C-alpha cells in the first residue's frame, strides 16, 4: 500500500502459544476481520476528532477556519477524501496494513513544515464603500495586479488518525479470541 499506513502484527506470545498448541496459524480470514475493524475505527476518529491516544486534534487556525468552504467545524475534513481513502490490506504474511494512499496523509499524521516556493499570481480586487476587497471573475469592475508571493513555510500540526487506541486493543483481542473459538468448533 503506497502512501501513509500503519502495519499491525499480533505479537502476543500467549496467543501464539495457544495457536501452536491447536496447530492454527493466523490466516487471511483473521487478518481481514482485523483490517475491517481497524478501518472502521480509523474512520470513526474523523467524527470524534481525536488521536488514537484520545487527545483532541489541534484545532484549525482561525484564519483558515474563516475561509474554509465546507465542514467548517471539522478538522481534517473538507470534502471527506482523506477519511474516504482509509483502506486496509492483508499482507502475504497475514499482517494487516491500514492507511491511505492520499499524498497529504503523512503530513496530517505526523505534522511538519511545508516549504512553499515563491510564485507569481494575479490578484483581482475591487473597491466598495472605500474598502479594497478581493474580487472573483464575475465582478466586472475589478482591477487586476500581478504580485509576487514570497517563499514561505507552512507548519502543520500532527493530527494522528492512524494507530491503535485502548478500545481498539480490547476489540482486537476479542476478535482474535472469537476467531480461535470458531476454529475449535471446526
N, C-alpha and C positions, 0 to 999 in steps of 0.2 A: 504494500500500500504506500503510495507516494504521499508527500505532504507531512502533516503532523499527526503522530499517533503514539499510543502507549501500548506496549505488549504486556499481556498478563499471562504468567505461568504459575500454576499451582505448585508451590514448593513446600507443602505441608507434609512433613515426614510421616506423621501418623496416618494421613490419608494414603500416602504411597505404600506404607507397610500393609494397610488393610487391603489395598488393591492387589498387592503382591500375594498376600495370603489367599485371596479369592481368584488370582490369575486374571484380573481385569485391568488391562492397561487403559488409561484415559483414551477416549475415542472422539471422533469428529462430532458425534451427537452431543456429547457433554460440552465440547468447546463451542458448538453452535448455540446451545442453551445459554451458556455464559455470555457469549457475544450478544445475543438478543437482549439479555437483561442489561448488560453494561451499556449498550447503545441507548436503550430507553432511559436508563439512569442519567447518562450524559445529556441527553436531550432535555430531561426534566430540569437540569441545572439552569437552563435558559429561562425557565419560569420562575425559579426561586432566586435567580441572580446571585448564586453563591458558588464558591470554590468547593472542591471535594472535602476540604477540612472544615467546611461550614462558615468560613469567613465570607462576608459580602464582597462582591466585586467592587473595585474602585468606581465611584460614580463618574458620569460624563462631565467633562469640563463645561461650565456654564455657557461659554461662547459656542461650543459645538451643539449643546442641547438646544440652544435658542434657534439655530438654523437647521436642525435635523427635521426632515420632512415626515418620516413615518416612525411609529413606535417611539415617540419622544421620551417615554418613561422607561424604556428598556435599554439596558447595556448589552452590547454585542448583537443587537438585533436592529437592522434597518429594514431589510426585506425578508429575513429569515434564511438566507442562503447558508450561513455557517452552521446553524442548527440543523437545517435540512440536509447538509452534507456529511453528517456524522454517520459512519458506517463501521461494521466490523468485518474482519476477515480471519478465517481459520487457516493457520499455517500448516505446513507439511508435518510438523511435529505435534500437531493438535494444540498449539498455542493459539491465543486469540489476540488480535490487534484491533484496537478501537481507536478511531481517529477520523481525520478529514483530509481530503485532497486539496482543500482551499489553500491557495498560496499564502494568504494572510492569516491562516490559522495559527502558525507558530508565533507570530508577533503578539497575538492576543493571549496565547497560552503562557508565554514566557516573559512578555514585555520587552522593552528595548528601545533603542533610538533608531529612527528612520532618517537617513540623510536625504534631503530634498535638494536637487541641483538648482542653480539659477536658471531662470527661464523668462521668456518674453510672453506677454499676454496683452490682449486688447480689452480695455475696460470701458464699459458703457455707463454713462451717468447722465442724470437729468437734474434740473433744479425745480424744486417745488416749495413754495412759500419760504424762499430764502435758504432752504436746506439743500445740500447736494446729496442725492440718493443714487444708488446703483440702479441701472435700468436693464430690462430684458430687451430682447429683439423686437417685441411688439410695441414698445414705446417709440413713436415716430420722431419725436423731437429730441431724442437723446443724442449726446455727443460721444465720440469715441476718442480714446487716447491709448497709445502704446506705452506700456510700462514694463519695467524690468523687476521681476520678483527675485530678490537675492537668495543665494543658497542659505538654507536653514535646516534645523534639526527638529524633528517632531519626536517627543518622548511618549511612548505608550506604556501605561502601567500594565503589569501582569494581571490577567484575569483568567486564572486557570479554570478550564471547563473539563479537561481530561484528568482522570485519576479515580481512585477508589476511596469512597467515604467509609465511615464506620458502619453505616447501614448497608452499603454495598458489600462489605466484608461479611457481615452476617448473612446476607442473602446469597452470596457466592457459596458459603459453607452449606446453607440449606439446599441449594441446587445440587451441589456435589453429593450430599448425603441422600437426597431423594433419588439421584441417578444410581447410587450404589444400591439402595433398596430395590429399585426397579430391576437391577441386574441379578439380585438374589433370587427373585421370583422367576427368572427366565430359565 
